[in-house]
Amino acid sequence: MSPKKCIFGCEGKLNLFALPKEERIRQQWIQYLFSDQRPPKATVYVCSRHFSEDSFVNKAQYDAGFSARLLLKDGALPFIHGDVEESKAAASPVLLPLTRFRNTACQTDPEPKVSVATQFCHYMVSVGTQTSYSPSTRCAATQLSYNTLKQHVRSKATQASVSHCNVGTVTTQSETGIQPGVRPAKRPRLEMKEEEEEEGEEPEEETDLPEASDQYDPICEPYEPDESSSEPPDSREAEATPSHYNDPKYIVFESCLRDLFLTCPVCGLSCEVRRGRMGTFVYFSQLCPSCDYSRKWESQPVAGSTPLGNLQMSAAIYFTGGSFSQVEKVCRAMNLQVFQSDTFRRHARMFLEPAINHKWKRDQQVRMERLRGEGSVAVGGRMRADLLGHCGKLGSYTLMHLNSSSVIDIQLIQSAGVSGSSHVETEALRRGLDLLQVNRLSVDHIVTDRRTRVQKYLRERNVRHYYNIQHLEKGLSRKLKKLAKSKECLLVRRWLPSIRNHVYWSATTSTSAPEKVAKWKSLVNHIQNVHTHDDPLFPTCAHPNRVSVDPSKWFQPDSVALHKLKKLLLNKRILTDVGKLSHDHQASSLERFHRLVRHFAPKNVAFPFIGVLCRLYLAAMHFNEDAERHKERSSEVTAKPQQSEPKPKYVSELMKLLFEEVFKEPSTYVDELKRIPVPDDLRPV
């Protein structure tokens, strides 16, 4: 099948018109085109170049880019025969009686407030200051026809060309920037969203008409580029620029959006409106059946096939440790449109988790390089087990720099990958210390809980090891509470707070293990109101001598309560552990970090292995940022306290990394994430 061509052989992107169906008009076309010759049997097409400019219904809309093709008026005839340029040079314009013009003012004169349709007229390049009926001049462009605008024109001081009129005009280049006789370039069709109003401005129905220029859009506000952006976001393939993910977002009702597209901004008639949705993304297609005006409005930028709003919502939920199921319930409750969980998991797998892993590894290297300059470091280690739905499948081990209370490393171990769940802590500790050794980070000593396997492993590795005071105090308190429940040991409950304090005091005020043990043993004499001791390392109590006025608070010698309490406090395991308590650094920050992990990776939710690891990384980034902020606040004296918590910096950095790097080229970051060894899942027997 041969392509359609103009009968005169015209080339280029043209609008072709076949012979009309009405017999009378059809015969006039044939007579004009072929004269006395016999017309061909094939379908005859005539292009738009062979018609006068006022032969079309929507010439102005077509020139402005609001219509896809030209539409002929009823009864329009081609008047240019043969070569277009030669015929136009010989053609004379059809003049209209002067009584048909409403020349009440010139377009270049100052105008009062006019309607949108009148602004559209001023936008057209047919604005001029001199009017001539000389056959040697031609119209550079035409205005909207009077029939199109007469329904809603509100300005009385506007010229409008009448149908069947081809008035030659001379337009000065200084006013419009267009040379006479040169057809202006078409404006691109509005395929993307219209520009939003500036924040704080109120929309007005009528505005003062600005000076005509080639940048003025008659439908929407002229584009004002942001200082951080050099190009307007007009392309269909949206770039993930900072202006997108930092833009404010709003909740908009669909009925309010639909009202914006019901009426054609050109002719004022009703339009056909279609809506499409993809998660939080919505678009409206507007088509005017009267003048063929069309546009497509989109609620958010789209890169490829991914609406950026959907991706940013997934990122906001994941990066802040939120639960998609909970957010989905909130959205469903208020009928707020949102994507499904499969989309959230796809975003996490393809973009979010690779970004989290990359940022953690990068920050970890920076932190280790900084600590390497400090020499040997004191670290604390603690395991968090019973993850993934209380099944004991996974265990995480955290190494923390005790001087700065910042997380250095996190290891996630699956119990099936080692000899058993009892070996998970030792294996995770080994991997963490190996990582520090690879990065040339020397460990002075380590503070952990009282684990026999850990103690044995560190002794074999020749690492100085101390116990966390809090772990010993909690274990001892549980035994004392159980002892205080018996009837003959009710006095133990009264001394319980003092015994707890004595654990911390004995460790933190001593520098050697024998001194810690001597101070701890002095407690047995102290509770009997005896304040001198046989051990030369601690001969007397440190408190001043006081005369007791309540003898009932002291333990009596040879009593059942004293015997049971003494047996518990002077236990061989307790004395050994007291000698190994840390006197310098404590691992209480690890306890606070594990409480934070409950928010990012709760135990009652089952996450995959990579999901748990990335959420642990997020918790570590959050904790480290809080530690740095607390250190800065403690070093500064502020007269006015801060009213609200600042936005987490790591979330902003992750957003920037996601949209500016990972989203554009995800394969590199996905490959980096795949290098993490993932053990096989435990299968039920």
Salt bridges, closest charged atoms under 4 A:
GLU22 OE2 - ARG24 NH2 3.94
GLU53 OE2 - ARG138 NH2 3.79
ASP63 OD2 - LYS59 NZ 2.77
ASP63 OD1 - ARG183 NH2 3.24
GLU194 OE2 - ARG295 NH1 1.15
GLU206 OE2 - ARG154 NH1 2.22
ASP217 OD2 - ARG187 NH2 3.21
GLU254 OE2 - ARG258 NH2 3.06
GLU254 OE2 - ARG275 NE 3.34
GLU298 OE2 - ARG236 NH2 3.25
GLU328 OE2 - ARG332 NH2 3.40
ASP342 OD1 - ARG345 NH2 2.38
ASP363 OD2 - LYS359 NZ 2.92
GLU374 OE1 - HIS401 NE2 3.87
ASP386 OD2 - HIS390 ND1 3.60
GLU425 OE1 - ARG451 NE 3.42
GLU427 OE2 - ARG430 NH2 2.44
GLU427 OE2 - ARG431 NE 3.03
ASP434 OD2 - ARG430 NH1 2.95
ASP434 OD1 - ARG461 NH2 2.86
ASP444 OD2 - HIS445 ND1 2.70
ASP444 OD2 - ARG464 NH2 2.79
ASP449 OD2 - ARG382 NE 3.45
GLU473 OE2 - ARG500 NE 3.58
GLU488 OE2 - LYS564 NZ 2.91
GLU515 OE2 - LYS519 NZ 3.40
ASP550 OD2 - ARG494 NH2 3.17
ASP577 OD2 - ARG450 NH1 2.42
ASP577 OD2 - ARG573 NE 3.06
ASP584 OD2 - HIS585 ND1 3.41
GLU591 OE1 - ARG382 NH1 2.13
GLU591 OE2 - LYS474 NZ 3.89
GLU625 OE2 - ARG629 NH2 2.81
ASP626 OD2 - HIS622 NE2 3.26
ASP626 OD1 - ARG629 NH1 2.72
GLU645 OE1 - ARG633 NH2 3.78
GLU653 OE1 - LYS359 NZ 2.53
GLU672 OE1 - HIS358 ND1 3.07
ASP681 OD1 - LYS393 NZ 3.63
